[in-house]
Amino acid sequence: MKDYAIEVDHVSMKFNINKEGVDNAKEYLIRLAKGNLHFSEFWALKDISFKVEKGDRMGVMGFNGAGKSTLLKTIARVLKPTMGSVSVKGVIAPLIELSAGFDQNYSGRENIFLYGATMGFSRKFIEEKYDEIVEFSELKDFIDAPLKSYSSGMKTRLGFSIATSVKPDVLILDEVLSVGDAAFRDKSEKRLMDMMDDGVTVLFVSHSTDRVKKICNKAIILTQGQLVAQGDSDEMCRIYNQMVKNR
C-alpha cells in the first residue's frame, strides 16, 4: 500500500473580483451596505486531483497565471479550497511569502514567536530553537529592532530561518524565493538540499525544466487552473518545453 504525504482531491478555488475600482475602505463599506458592489467569479483552480508519495519530489510547472501559487497556498493551508479537500501528513515547511506572517510593529524577537505560532510550533519549541534561528538569519544586531525598520531582504531571511528551523516532513518551495545576498543564498540552498537528502517530500514550483529534472522525480503541469499532465519529471519537462515553443 502506497504511503501518500499529500493528497489533493477535486480541489477548486474561486475568487470574487470586484468589477468597479474602489479607492478606499470607506467607499467599499458604503457600496457594500447599499448593495452596489458587483463581483465577477474567477476560478484559479478547477477540479485538481493528484497524490504525492512520501519521499517524492514533485515539480509544479505552468505559465504565469496557471494557478501554481494558489495551489501551493492551498496545500500549505494558507487558503481553504472552495471545493474539494487537501490532506497533508506531517509537519509542513512552506517557503512561500516568507514575511507574510509578521507584525511590522513587533521586534524581530517577538516576530520569531509570532511566526512560529502561525506555523503551529509551540512556544517551548521556539525557545529551544531561538538561538539557532537568530544565528542562521545573521540578524543578531537587529533582533530587538521593530520589523518596520528591516529591509525586505532581512524580513525574508528571518522568515526563512524560522520556517526551516524544524525538520519538516513536507517542504513547499517556490523557486522565486530570494533570500538576501549571494553568500546567504548559498547557505540557504545548502540547508534546503540537506533537507531533501533526509528524504523530505518536496513540492517545487519552477519555470526551469533543468531545475525540475535536477531536483524532482515527478511533475505536474497546470494551465489556466487545470491540471493537464502529470507523471515522470523527464517526460513532463519534455511536454512543458514543447508548450513553451508553441506559445
Secondary structure, DSSP 8 states (H G I E B T S, - for coil): ---EEEEEEEEEEEEEEESS---SHHHHHHHHHHT---EEEEEEEEEEEEEEETT-EEEEE--TTSSHHHHHHHHTTSS--SEEEEEE-S-EEEESSTTTT--TTSBHHHHHHHHHHHTT--HHHHHHHHHHHHHHHT-GGGTTSBGGGS-HHHHHHHHHHHHTSS--SEEEEETT---SSHHHHHHHHHHHHHHHHTT-EEEEE-S-HHHHHHH-SEEEEEETTEEEEEEEHHHHHHHHHHHHHT-
